[in-house]
Amino acid sequence: MSGSIGRSWPNGRSVGMPERIPWTKLRIAVAVLALGALCLTIPPATVLDAWRDVRPGLLALGMAWMAAAAVASSAAFYATLRLRGIAPPLAEVVRTDLAGHFYTFTAPFGVVAGGAARVLRLQGPGRPTASLIGAILANRLVNIWTAAALACLALLVVRPAIGATWPLWLLPLAGIAGLALAAYVAAHHRRIRLWAAGRLVPHLPLAQHRRRRIRRTLRRLGGAGGTTSIPLHLVPVALVVLRHLCSAAALVAFAAAFGQDLGFVASLWVRMALNVAMLVPLSPAGLGVREVGFVILLQSFAVPEADALAIALCVLAYQMVIATLGGLCELADSLKLARAAR
């Protein structure tokens, strides 16, 4: 008798092969466990006490900085589209970016869903799909490598508060920054993409059909338009850095609203470290995991657990507002298309 691990029974089920992993259920379970752990370790009454003493003016200032970060993010996306030879109206890009945030926040594996929504909304004459995918990928990569690089720079300043473990943070962050920067350069350089498709992808430890899919995608992107002019690339990079700096300023304002003196560099470290950590999709929209991360990282700077959780809830509240605005944009545009089709 054959010893095949994957042999099948008449009912079509295979023996010895694991069933498809229910990633969505696992991610929901992670969110529930993280939120449950927070409720058990930080009494809700202490968080409510922190909210009673909040300073509304500083809270509004933090929200304003978060809004400025969102504007810079949309402007960076617009500049990246221009690099790929796509020039939609700025208002369309802003609405598309908001709709993308809606799907990122609400859909399973939201980053992928948000990217797909942006492609579908921007498709049209003179806007090749390959160029749109390349722009969205490049925009994502520039956000990653700038966040990791800023986290490395901030870590060198705040390392006394981190303690002896700071090199364990620095090495992976520097590696992520380097890899994302290399990928960003490849996303805009046709020869590098084609070389990667022909030389690197065949050696990836993946199934053959997955390697073929990656090679096909890289070759399609290799034909997409774009520019390798360094001065032009500095525009989206500068806007993304501005976005990160605004988000750090927002965290400083949120901390001050709860009576905590959090320095700007410390805030930058917390925000950028969390941005990089959230690359791993452990829970839907990072729910629970993000809040745990805020509590752990802010404790290094003598921020009480209750205040740290209250600050994390401010960030969550803003993200919910942005997602709601994106949902309203998507609904309004869908109704407009439905009326036009009648």
N, C-alpha and C positions, 0 to 999 in steps of 0.2 A: 504494500500500500504506500502511496506517495506520502511524503512527510510535509507537503505544502502547508505553510502556515495560513495562507489565505484561501483554502479550498471552500467551496460553497455547498450548502444544502439545497434541496429542491425548492425551499421557500425563498431562496435568494439571499439568505443571511450568510455571512462569512464566519468561519470558525477561527478564533484566535486573533482576529483583527479588531481593534477598538472602533467603536462607533464614532460618528462625527462629534467632535467636542462642542458642547453647547456654550460657546463663548459668551453669548449675550446673557444667559442665565448666570454664568460664573461672574461676569462683571457686575451684574446687579447684586449678586451675593457679596462681592467685595465691598460695594458701596454700603450695603446694609450693615455689614460687620464693622466697617470703619465708623459709620455714624453711631452704631450701638456702642462701640468702644469709647467714643467721645462722650456720649451721654452717661456712661458708667463712671468715667474718670473725672469728668467736669460736670458738677451738678448744674442743671439748667437754671437754678435760682441764682447762682453766682454770675452767670452770663446775663440774666435779666438785670441784676444789680449794676453790671457794667453799662448796660444800655440806659439805665435811669440817669446816669451821670454823664452821658455823652454830650459833647458840644456840637450842636447842629451846624454852626457855621463852618467848622473844620470838616465835618462830615460832608457838607455840600462842596467844600473845596476839593476833597478827595474825589468825589464824583465828577467834578469838573476836569480834574487831571485825567481821570479814566476816559472821559469823553474826548479829551485832547489826544490821548493815546490811540483811540479808535479812529479819529480823523487822520492821524499820521499813518496808521495801518492801511486805511483805504487809499491814501495818497501814494504810499509805497507800492501797493498793488497796481494802481493806475500807471505809475512810472515803469513798473516791470512789464506791463502789457505793451507800453510804448516801445520798450526795448525789443520786443518780439514783433514789431511792425503792426501792432493792433492799437487803434486809436478810437475807442468808443467815447461817448460823452462822459464827463466826470460824474454827472448825476446817475447815469446808468451803472457805473462802476460802484458807486456808494450803495445803491439799492441792491446790487448783486452781492456786494460784500456783506451787507446786513442779512440778506437771505441765506448766504453761506453760513453765517454765525448761527442762524436759527437751526439749520440742519446739523451743524456741528454740535450744538447743545442738546438737541432732542433725539437725533437718530443714533442707532447702534453704529459703533465705529464711526463716530461723527466727523472726524477729520476727512475721511474718504467721502462720506456723504456730502459734506460741505464743499469739497473740491468738485465733486460731480455736479452739484447744483450750480456752481459758478460756471462750469463749462456749458451746461445746458442753457443757462440764461444768456450767455454771451455769444452763443453760436449765431452765425449769420453770414451773409455775403462778405467776402474779404477777411473773414476771421477763421482760418483753418483750425480744425480741432486739435491737430498736433501742436500748433503754436499756442493755443489756449492751455492745453495740458502742460506744455513746457513753461509757460508763464506762471501757472499756479504752482508747479513743482519748484521753480526757481524762487518764487515768493516764500514758499514754505522753508526752503533751504536757507535763505538769507536770514529769516527769523531765527532759525536754529543756531546757525554758526555765530551770529552776533550775540544771541543770548548766552551761549556757552562762553564766548570770549569775554563778554562783560562780567560773567560770573567768575571767571578766572582772575580778572583784574580786581574785582571787589574782594575776592577771597584773600588775596595777598595783603589787603588792608585790614580785614576783620579777622585774620587768622588767630590773634590772641583770644578772641571770644570763642572761636571754634575749638581751640585746644590742639592737642597733639595729633588729632586725626585729620588735620587740614590737608596734608599731602594726599590722603586717600580720596578727598574730594577733587583736588586739583588735577590729578592724572587722568581720570575718566573725562572730566570736563574739557581738558585740553585735547584729548583724543576725539571727542565728539565735535569740538569746534573745527579741528583739522579735517575730519572726514566730511563734515557738512560743507566746509569751504571748498574742498576739492570737488565735491558733487555739484556745488553751485557753479564753479568754473566749467565743469564738464557740461552742465545744462545749457551753457551759452556758447560752447565751442564745438562745432560740428565734428572736427577730426577726432577729438577726445571721445565723444560719444560713440562714434563708429568704431574706434579702436577698442573701447570697453566692450562693445557688443561682440566684436570678433575675437578678442583675446582673453578677457576676464570672465565674462558670463559663462562660457562653456565649462569653467572650473568651479563654479558655485556648487555647494553641496545641496542641490535641489533636484527634484524630478525633471526628467528630460523635457516634458511638455511645459513646465514652468520656465525652464531656461529658454526654450524657444519663444515663449511669450515675452520674456524680458528683452531678448535680442530684437524681436520684431518691434517692440515699443521704442527701444533706443534708436533703431534705424529710422522709424517714422519721425521721431523727434529730431534725428540728424538732418532730415530734410526741411525742418521748420525754419522760418526766418529768425533773424536775431542779429545782434551786434556784439562785437568783442571790444568795443571802445571802452577803455577803463574810465575816463571821465564821465561817460554816460551812466556807467554802473554805480558810480559814487552817489547818484541821486537816490535810488531806492535804498541803498545801504544806509545813507545818512538819515532817511526818513524812518527806517526801521529802528535805528539806534535812538532816534528821537522818541519813537513810540515806547521803547523800553525805559528810557529816562523818565517819560511822563508817568508810566505805570509805577516806577519807583517813587516818584514824587507823590503819587496818590497814596501809596502805602504809608509814607511819612505823615501825610495829613490824616489818614484814618487812625494811625497810632496816636497822634496828638489829640484827636477827638476823644479818645478814651484815656487821656492823661499820661500817655507813654511817650518818652523822649527817644525816638528811634532815629538814628542818624541816616543821612541819605545813602551813604555807602553800604551800611547795614541793610537798608531797605532794598537797595539794588541787588545785593547778594541774595536776599530771601526771594525776591521776585524772579531773578534769573535762574537760580537753582531750581525753583519750583517749575519754571517754564521748561527746563530741560528734563526734569523728572517726569513731567506730565506727558512726555513723548510716548511713554509706555501706557497704552490704553487699559489701565487696570479697572476702571469703572466708567459708567456712562457720564460723559461730560466732566470726568474727574471728580464726581460728587463723592464726598467722604474722604477720598485720598488727598485732595487739595487741602481740605480743612485740617486733616491730621498733619500734613506737611507744614502748614502755617504754624500750628501749635508747637511742633518739634523745633522748627528753625527759629521762631521768635523767642523761645525759651532761652536760647543761647545769649540773647541780649536783654535778659532779665525782664521780659514781658510776661506777666502772669498768664496762666492757662486760660482763664475766663476772658481776659482782654484779647488774647491771641485768637480765640475762637470767635469773639465778637468782630474782630477785624476781618477774619476770613469770611464771615457772613456778609460783611459789607461788599467784599469782592464778588461773592456769589450773587448778591442782590443786583449788583450792576450788570453782571453777565446775564441774569434773567431778564433785565430790562432790555438789553441789546438783542437778546434772542426774541423777545416779544415784538420789538420793532421790526426785526427781520421777518417774523411770521406775518405781521400786518402787511409788509411790503409784498410778500409772496401772495397773500390772499388778494390784495388789491390788484396786482398784476394778473392773477388768474381770472378774476372777475372781469377785468378789462378785455382779456383775450376771449372769454366766453361771450361777452356782449358783441365783440367784433365778429364772432363766428356766426351769429344769428342772421 
